[in-house]
Amino acid sequence: MIEERPSATLRRLGIRPTRSRGQHFLTDARVAERALRHAGLDASDVVLEVGPGLGVLTRRLVERARRVIAIESDRRLAEYLRAEVPEAEIVHGDALKVEWPAFDAMVSNLPYQISSPLTFRLLRTPFDRAVLMYQWEFAQRMVAAPGTPDYSRLSVGVYVRAACTILERVPRNAFHPQPRVDSALVRLEPRPSPFPIADPDAFDAVVAALFEHRRKTVENGLRLAGPSFAESPEVLEARLGGLPFRGRRVEELRPEEIEAVARAIVGAKA
C-alpha cells in the first residue's frame, strides 16, 4: 500500500496549516527516529507528546514506551490519530490548559507559538528528560550566556532548572509546510539550581521584571515594577538604595547575580 502524502492527508481532513498557529508537521521519519534515540526510551516509560500532528512521532512512540499520551488541539487531527494510532491515548485540548498526567519523558515537535509558555510549564513539572523540537532561534535563546544578544528570561529560567543541550539542527524541509527557518532538537534534563535560590517565586518575578525592562538599569527596571516588590514606595526606595548591581543592565548579569538582586529587593534571607 502506498503511504498517503501529508499534504493529501491534510486536504482529506479539511485542514489548511497556518503559520500563525505554528502548524508545521514533521514529515521526515529519519528525524523522528533520531529524536527517539536521543530520548532513550524503554518499555517502562510513560511519554507525553504535545502537538502530535499527523502522528509521525506518535506511531514510533507506541512501539517503544509503556504508555503514550498525546495532546492535540485540533479536533480533526485528534479524531484522525485515534483511528490511526489506537495504542496511544489522544487528548483533544489545549496543552497549556489541560491537566498533564504523570510522565517520565516528553517527546514532541512543539507548535511554535506555544514554545515559551509550554517550556516554562514543563520546567515546573516533574519529569526525567525531554527531547523537543523548537525553532532554531528559540533553541539558541535557551542556551544563551550573559552578555550575548540571545540572553533572556528563557535562558535564565532554563539554566536554573535543567541541563539543556542542542542535539542537532533540523532543516526546514523536514516539515510540511516548510517553516521560514530551521529547527533544532533539544534535550532537557531536570537538575537542581547550580546555586541556592532563597525564594524561587521571588527570583522568577525579578527575572521577569528585569527582562521586561532589559534596556533599563536594574534599579530603574525594578522601580518600574515597584508594586510587585514592596508594600509602599518608601519601602521600595529603601531597598533600591542597597541594591547590588543597581547601575547595570540585566543582560550583563549572571543568574547568580540576579539572585542577589532578588534577595535584596524582597528582603529574603539566605
Buried (B, 14 or more C-beta within 10 A) or exposed (E): EEEEEBEEBBEEBEBEBEEEEBBBBBBBEEBBEBBBEBBEBEEEBBBBBBBBBBBBBBBBBBEBBEBBBBBBBBEBBBBBBBEBBEEBBBBBEEBEEEEBEEBBBBBBBBBBEBBBEBBBEBBEBEBBBBBBBBBBEBBBBBBBEBEEEBBBBBBBBBBBBBEBBBBEEBEBEBBBBEBEEBBBBBBBEBEEBEEEBBBBEBBBBBBBBBBEBEEBBBBBBBBBBBEBBBEEEEEBEEBBEEBEBBEBBBBEBBBBBBBBBBBBBBEBEE
